[in-house]
Protein backbone atom coordinates (compact mmCIF):
# COMPACT_ATOMS: atom_id res chain seq x y z
CA UNK A 1 0.00 0.00 0.00
CA UNK A 2 1.38 3.41 -0.97
CA UNK A 3 1.67 6.31 1.47
CA UNK A 4 -1.13 8.08 -0.43
CA UNK A 5 -3.40 5.05 0.02
CA UNK A 6 -2.55 4.87 3.73
CA UNK A 7 -3.45 8.55 4.06
CA UNK A 8 -7.16 7.69 3.87
CA UNK A 9 -7.05 4.28 5.56
CA UNK A 10 -6.65 5.25 9.21
CA UNK A 11 -3.23 3.58 9.27
CA UNK A 12 0.04 5.23 10.24
CA UNK A 13 1.83 6.76 7.25
CA UNK A 14 4.47 9.30 6.29
CA UNK A 15 2.81 12.65 5.39
CA UNK A 16 6.15 13.92 4.11
CA UNK A 17 6.33 11.35 1.31
CA UNK A 18 7.18 13.08 -2.00
CA UNK A 19 4.02 11.79 -3.69
CA UNK A 20 1.95 13.63 -1.06
CA UNK A 21 4.05 16.73 -0.53
CA UNK A 22 4.32 17.64 -4.21
CA UNK A 23 0.54 17.70 -4.56
CA UNK A 24 0.04 19.50 -1.26
CA UNK A 25 2.33 22.39 -2.18
CA UNK A 26 0.37 23.04 -5.39
CA UNK A 27 -2.92 22.94 -3.49
CA UNK A 28 -1.64 25.41 -0.89
CA UNK A 29 -0.76 27.84 -3.67
CA UNK A 30 -4.38 27.57 -4.85
CA UNK A 31 -5.57 28.26 -1.31
CA UNK A 32 -3.46 31.42 -1.28
CA UNK A 33 -5.15 32.51 -4.50
CA UNK A 34 -8.57 32.07 -2.91
CA UNK A 35 -7.66 34.14 0.13
CA UNK A 36 -6.41 36.93 -2.15
CA UNK A 37 -9.70 37.30 -4.05
CA UNK A 38 -11.51 40.46 -2.88
CA UNK A 39 -14.83 40.03 -1.07
CA UNK A 40 -16.32 42.38 -3.67
CA UNK A 41 -15.92 39.56 -6.21
CA UNK A 42 -18.18 36.85 -4.74
CA UNK A 43 -18.59 35.00 -8.05
CA UNK A 44 -14.83 34.53 -8.39
CA UNK A 45 -14.58 33.43 -4.78
CA UNK A 46 -17.29 30.79 -5.21
CA UNK A 47 -15.79 29.54 -8.49
CA UNK A 48 -12.36 29.14 -6.89
CA UNK A 49 -13.80 27.45 -3.81
CA UNK A 50 -15.78 25.04 -5.96
CA UNK A 51 -12.58 24.08 -7.81
CA UNK A 52 -10.83 23.42 -4.49
CA UNK A 53 -13.44 21.38 -2.58
CA UNK A 54 -14.40 17.77 -3.16
CA UNK A 55 -18.06 18.83 -2.97
CA UNK A 56 -19.63 22.26 -2.51
CA UNK A 57 -23.40 22.77 -2.41
CA UNK A 58 -25.22 25.90 -3.51
CA UNK A 59 -25.12 28.99 -1.35
CA UNK A 60 -21.93 28.21 0.59
CA UNK A 61 -19.59 30.95 1.78
CA UNK A 62 -16.21 30.70 3.47
CA UNK A 63 -14.68 33.92 4.79
CA UNK A 64 -11.01 34.75 4.32
CA UNK A 65 -8.57 33.98 5.72
CA UNK A 66 -9.31 30.29 5.32
CA UNK A 67 -6.73 27.64 6.16
CA UNK A 68 -6.67 24.00 5.03
CA UNK A 69 -3.86 21.48 4.77
CA UNK A 70 -5.05 20.30 1.35
CA UNK A 71 -7.01 23.42 0.35
CA UNK A 72 -10.33 21.59 0.74
CA UNK A 73 -9.56 18.71 -1.63
CA UNK A 74 -11.09 16.25 0.84
CA UNK A 75 -13.87 18.54 2.12
CA UNK A 76 -17.56 17.96 1.38
CA UNK A 77 -19.97 20.83 2.14
CA UNK A 78 -23.72 20.58 1.67
CA UNK A 79 -25.77 23.60 0.63
CA UNK A 80 -25.91 26.93 2.50
CA UNK A 81 -22.93 26.22 4.74
CA UNK A 82 -21.38 29.39 6.20
CA UNK A 83 -17.92 29.56 7.76
CA UNK A 84 -16.66 32.69 9.50
CA UNK A 85 -13.10 34.05 9.58
CA UNK A 86 -10.08 31.83 10.29
CA UNK A 87 -11.67 28.45 9.65
CA UNK A 88 -8.89 25.85 9.86
CA UNK A 89 -9.53 22.48 8.24
CA UNK A 90 -6.85 19.86 8.85
CA UNK A 91 -8.23 18.04 5.83
CA UNK A 92 -5.61 15.32 5.46
CA UNK A 93 -8.60 13.03 4.94
CA UNK A 94 -12.31 13.62 4.43
CA UNK A 95 -14.47 16.17 6.27
CA UNK A 96 -18.25 16.16 5.72
CA UNK A 97 -20.49 19.10 6.70
CA UNK A 98 -24.26 19.01 6.22
CA UNK A 99 -26.68 21.58 4.78
CA UNK A 100 -27.32 24.87 6.63
CA UNK A 101 -24.52 24.36 9.14
CA UNK A 102 -22.94 27.53 10.55
CA UNK A 103 -19.30 27.63 11.64
CA UNK A 104 -18.13 30.45 13.89
CA UNK A 105 -14.79 32.28 13.73
CA UNK A 106 -11.54 30.53 14.65
CA UNK A 107 -12.99 27.01 14.42
CA UNK A 108 -10.64 24.07 13.81
CA UNK A 109 -11.79 20.75 12.38
CA UNK A 110 -8.94 18.24 12.45
CA UNK A 111 -8.72 14.81 10.85
CA UNK A 112 -5.00 14.24 11.55
CA UNK A 113 -3.41 12.78 14.66
CA UNK A 114 0.01 11.59 15.74
CA UNK A 115 0.93 8.53 17.84
CA UNK A 116 1.71 8.94 21.53
CA UNK A 117 4.87 6.84 21.10
CA UNK A 118 7.74 9.38 20.83
CA UNK A 119 9.87 7.25 18.50
CA UNK A 120 7.05 7.18 15.94
CA UNK A 121 6.45 10.92 16.23
CA UNK A 122 10.16 11.50 15.75
CA UNK A 123 9.78 9.76 12.38
CA UNK A 124 6.90 12.10 11.50
CA UNK A 125 4.26 9.38 11.49
CA UNK A 126 0.60 10.38 11.28
CA UNK A 127 -2.87 8.86 11.00
CA UNK A 128 -6.11 10.39 9.72
CA UNK A 129 -9.73 9.73 10.64
CA UNK A 130 -12.68 11.41 8.89
CA UNK A 131 -14.94 13.95 10.61
CA UNK A 132 -18.69 14.11 9.95
CA UNK A 133 -20.86 17.07 10.98
CA UNK A 134 -24.60 16.87 10.40
CA UNK A 135 -27.27 19.14 9.01
CA UNK A 136 -28.21 22.50 10.52
CA UNK A 137 -25.53 22.56 13.21
CA UNK A 138 -23.94 25.63 14.80
CA UNK A 139 -20.33 25.49 15.93
CA UNK A 140 -19.57 28.51 18.12
CA UNK A 141 -16.40 30.59 18.00
CA UNK A 142 -13.19 28.72 18.75
CA UNK A 143 -14.66 25.21 18.67
CA UNK A 144 -12.19 22.39 18.00
CA UNK A 145 -13.38 19.07 16.53
CA UNK A 146 -10.90 16.20 16.80
CA UNK A 147 -10.22 13.31 14.38
CA UNK A 148 -12.86 10.63 13.92
CA UNK A 149 -15.71 12.58 15.52
CA UNK A 150 -19.27 12.37 14.20
CA UNK A 151 -21.77 15.11 15.13
CA UNK A 152 -25.48 14.60 14.50
CA UNK A 153 -28.07 17.00 13.05
CA UNK A 154 -29.29 20.21 14.72
CA UNK A 155 -26.43 20.26 17.24
CA UNK A 156 -25.28 23.50 18.89
CA UNK A 157 -21.73 23.48 20.25
CA UNK A 158 -20.79 26.27 22.66
CA UNK A 159 -17.89 28.62 21.98
CA UNK A 160 -14.47 27.29 22.94
CA UNK A 161 -15.59 23.67 23.24
CA UNK A 162 -13.26 20.81 22.31
CA UNK A 163 -15.20 17.92 20.80
CA UNK A 164 -13.38 14.66 21.49
CA UNK A 165 -16.28 12.19 21.10
CA UNK A 166 -19.38 11.70 18.96
CA UNK A 167 -22.48 13.81 19.68
CA UNK A 168 -26.05 12.70 18.90
CA UNK A 169 -28.59 14.85 17.07
CA UNK A 170 -30.66 17.61 18.69
CA UNK A 171 -28.43 18.53 21.63
CA UNK A 172 -26.63 21.56 23.02
CA UNK A 173 -23.08 20.61 24.04
CA UNK A 174 -20.34 22.64 25.71
CA UNK A 175 -16.99 22.41 27.45
CA UNK A 176 -13.56 20.83 27.37
CA UNK A 177 -13.98 18.00 26.79
CA UNK A 178 -17.34 18.78 25.16
CA UNK A 179 -20.32 17.24 26.97
CA UNK A 180 -24.06 17.30 26.35
CA UNK A 181 -25.67 20.13 28.31
CA UNK A 182 -29.27 19.47 27.30
CA UNK A 183 -31.53 18.49 24.44
CA UNK A 184 -32.95 20.99 21.99
CA UNK A 185 -36.57 21.41 23.12
CA UNK A 186 -39.79 23.40 22.99
CA UNK A 187 -38.29 26.28 24.98
CA UNK A 188 -35.94 26.87 22.06
CA UNK A 189 -38.98 27.47 19.86
CA UNK A 190 -40.15 30.19 22.23
CA UNK A 191 -36.87 31.95 23.13
CA UNK A 192 -33.88 32.67 20.88
CA UNK A 193 -31.52 33.92 23.63
CA UNK A 194 -32.09 33.67 27.37
CA UNK A 195 -35.39 35.49 28.03
CA UNK A 196 -35.66 37.06 24.58
CA UNK A 197 -38.86 35.72 23.02
CA UNK A 198 -39.27 34.78 19.37
CA UNK A 199 -41.92 36.92 17.69
CA UNK A 200 -44.92 34.66 16.85
CA UNK A 201 -45.21 36.54 13.56
CA UNK A 202 -41.86 35.07 12.55
CA UNK A 203 -43.24 31.53 12.95
CA UNK A 204 -46.25 32.53 10.86
CA UNK A 205 -43.93 33.90 8.18
CA UNK A 206 -41.94 30.64 8.20
CA UNK A 207 -45.10 28.53 7.92
CA UNK A 208 -46.29 30.62 4.98
CA UNK A 209 -42.96 30.52 3.12
C-alpha positions as CSV (number, residue, x, y, z in Angstrom):
1,X,0.0,0.0,0.0
2,X,1.4,3.4,-1.0
3,X,1.7,6.3,1.5
4,X,-1.1,8.1,-0.4
5,X,-3.4,5.0,0.0
6,X,-2.5,4.9,3.7
7,X,-3.5,8.6,4.1
8,X,-7.2,7.7,3.9
9,X,-7.1,4.3,5.6
10,X,-6.6,5.2,9.2
11,X,-3.2,3.6,9.3
12,X,0.0,5.2,10.2
13,X,1.8,6.8,7.3
14,X,4.5,9.3,6.3
15,X,2.8,12.7,5.4
16,X,6.2,13.9,4.1
17,X,6.3,11.3,1.3
18,X,7.2,13.1,-2.0
19,X,4.0,11.8,-3.7
20,X,2.0,13.6,-1.1
21,X,4.1,16.7,-0.5
22,X,4.3,17.6,-4.2
23,X,0.5,17.7,-4.6
24,X,0.0,19.5,-1.3
25,X,2.3,22.4,-2.2
26,X,0.4,23.0,-5.4
27,X,-2.9,22.9,-3.5
28,X,-1.6,25.4,-0.9
29,X,-0.8,27.8,-3.7
30,X,-4.4,27.6,-4.8
31,X,-5.6,28.3,-1.3
32,X,-3.5,31.4,-1.3
33,X,-5.1,32.5,-4.5
34,X,-8.6,32.1,-2.9
35,X,-7.7,34.1,0.1
36,X,-6.4,36.9,-2.1
37,X,-9.7,37.3,-4.1
38,X,-11.5,40.5,-2.9
39,X,-14.8,40.0,-1.1
40,X,-16.3,42.4,-3.7
41,X,-15.9,39.6,-6.2
42,X,-18.2,36.8,-4.7
43,X,-18.6,35.0,-8.0
44,X,-14.8,34.5,-8.4
45,X,-14.6,33.4,-4.8
46,X,-17.3,30.8,-5.2
47,X,-15.8,29.5,-8.5
48,X,-12.4,29.1,-6.9
49,X,-13.8,27.4,-3.8
50,X,-15.8,25.0,-6.0
51,X,-12.6,24.1,-7.8
52,X,-10.8,23.4,-4.5
53,X,-13.4,21.4,-2.6
54,X,-14.4,17.8,-3.2
55,X,-18.1,18.8,-3.0
56,X,-19.6,22.3,-2.5
57,X,-23.4,22.8,-2.4
58,X,-25.2,25.9,-3.5
59,X,-25.1,29.0,-1.3
60,X,-21.9,28.2,0.6
61,X,-19.6,31.0,1.8
62,X,-16.2,30.7,3.5
63,X,-14.7,33.9,4.8
64,X,-11.0,34.8,4.3
65,X,-8.6,34.0,5.7
66,X,-9.3,30.3,5.3
67,X,-6.7,27.6,6.2
68,X,-6.7,24.0,5.0
69,X,-3.9,21.5,4.8
70,X,-5.1,20.3,1.4
71,X,-7.0,23.4,0.4
72,X,-10.3,21.6,0.7
73,X,-9.6,18.7,-1.6
74,X,-11.1,16.3,0.8
75,X,-13.9,18.5,2.1
76,X,-17.6,18.0,1.4
77,X,-20.0,20.8,2.1
78,X,-23.7,20.6,1.7
79,X,-25.8,23.6,0.6
80,X,-25.9,26.9,2.5
81,X,-22.9,26.2,4.7
82,X,-21.4,29.4,6.2
83,X,-17.9,29.6,7.8
84,X,-16.7,32.7,9.5
85,X,-13.1,34.1,9.6
86,X,-10.1,31.8,10.3
87,X,-11.7,28.4,9.6
88,X,-8.9,25.8,9.9
89,X,-9.5,22.5,8.2
90,X,-6.9,19.9,8.8
91,X,-8.2,18.0,5.8
92,X,-5.6,15.3,5.5
93,X,-8.6,13.0,4.9
94,X,-12.3,13.6,4.4
95,X,-14.5,16.2,6.3
96,X,-18.3,16.2,5.7
97,X,-20.5,19.1,6.7
98,X,-24.3,19.0,6.2
99,X,-26.7,21.6,4.8
100,X,-27.3,24.9,6.6
101,X,-24.5,24.4,9.1
102,X,-22.9,27.5,10.5
103,X,-19.3,27.6,11.6
104,X,-18.1,30.4,13.9
105,X,-14.8,32.3,13.7
106,X,-11.5,30.5,14.6
107,X,-13.0,27.0,14.4
108,X,-10.6,24.1,13.8
109,X,-11.8,20.7,12.4
110,X,-8.9,18.2,12.4
111,X,-8.7,14.8,10.9
112,X,-5.0,14.2,11.5
113,X,-3.4,12.8,14.7
114,X,0.0,11.6,15.7
115,X,0.9,8.5,17.8
116,X,1.7,8.9,21.5
117,X,4.9,6.8,21.1
118,X,7.7,9.4,20.8
119,X,9.9,7.3,18.5
120,X,7.1,7.2,15.9
121,X,6.5,10.9,16.2
122,X,10.2,11.5,15.7
123,X,9.8,9.8,12.4
124,X,6.9,12.1,11.5
125,X,4.3,9.4,11.5
126,X,0.6,10.4,11.3
127,X,-2.9,8.9,11.0
128,X,-6.1,10.4,9.7
129,X,-9.7,9.7,10.6
130,X,-12.7,11.4,8.9
131,X,-14.9,13.9,10.6
132,X,-18.7,14.1,10.0
133,X,-20.9,17.1,11.0
134,X,-24.6,16.9,10.4
135,X,-27.3,19.1,9.0
136,X,-28.2,22.5,10.5
137,X,-25.5,22.6,13.2
138,X,-23.9,25.6,14.8
139,X,-20.3,25.5,15.9
140,X,-19.6,28.5,18.1
141,X,-16.4,30.6,18.0
142,X,-13.2,28.7,18.7
143,X,-14.7,25.2,18.7
144,X,-12.2,22.4,18.0
145,X,-13.4,19.1,16.5
146,X,-10.9,16.2,16.8
147,X,-10.2,13.3,14.4
148,X,-12.9,10.6,13.9
149,X,-15.7,12.6,15.5
150,X,-19.3,12.4,14.2
151,X,-21.8,15.1,15.1
152,X,-25.5,14.6,14.5
153,X,-28.1,17.0,13.1
154,X,-29.3,20.2,14.7
155,X,-26.4,20.3,17.2
156,X,-25.3,23.5,18.9
157,X,-21.7,23.5,20.3
158,X,-20.8,26.3,22.7
159,X,-17.9,28.6,22.0
160,X,-14.5,27.3,22.9
161,X,-15.6,23.7,23.2
162,X,-13.3,20.8,22.3
163,X,-15.2,17.9,20.8
164,X,-13.4,14.7,21.5
165,X,-16.3,12.2,21.1
166,X,-19.4,11.7,19.0
167,X,-22.5,13.8,19.7
168,X,-26.1,12.7,18.9
169,X,-28.6,14.9,17.1
170,X,-30.7,17.6,18.7
171,X,-28.4,18.5,21.6
172,X,-26.6,21.6,23.0
173,X,-23.1,20.6,24.0
174,X,-20.3,22.6,25.7
175,X,-17.0,22.4,27.5
176,X,-13.6,20.8,27.4
177,X,-14.0,18.0,26.8
178,X,-17.3,18.8,25.2
179,X,-20.3,17.2,27.0
180,X,-24.1,17.3,26.3
181,X,-25.7,20.1,28.3
182,X,-29.3,19.5,27.3
183,X,-31.5,18.5,24.4
184,X,-32.9,21.0,22.0
185,X,-36.6,21.4,23.1
186,X,-39.8,23.4,23.0
187,X,-38.3,26.3,25.0
188,X,-35.9,26.9,22.1
189,X,-39.0,27.5,19.9
190,X,-40.2,30.2,22.2
191,X,-36.9,32.0,23.1
192,X,-33.9,32.7,20.9
193,X,-31.5,33.9,23.6
194,X,-32.1,33.7,27.4
195,X,-35.4,35.5,28.0
196,X,-35.7,37.1,24.6
197,X,-38.9,35.7,23.0
198,X,-39.3,34.8,19.4
199,X,-41.9,36.9,17.7
200,X,-44.9,34.7,16.8
201,X,-45.2,36.5,13.6
202,X,-41.9,35.1,12.6
203,X,-43.2,31.5,12.9
204,X,-46.2,32.5,10.9
205,X,-43.9,33.9,8.2
206,X,-41.9,30.6,8.2
207,X,-45.1,28.5,7.9
208,X,-46.3,30.6,5.0
209,X,-43.0,30.5,3.1
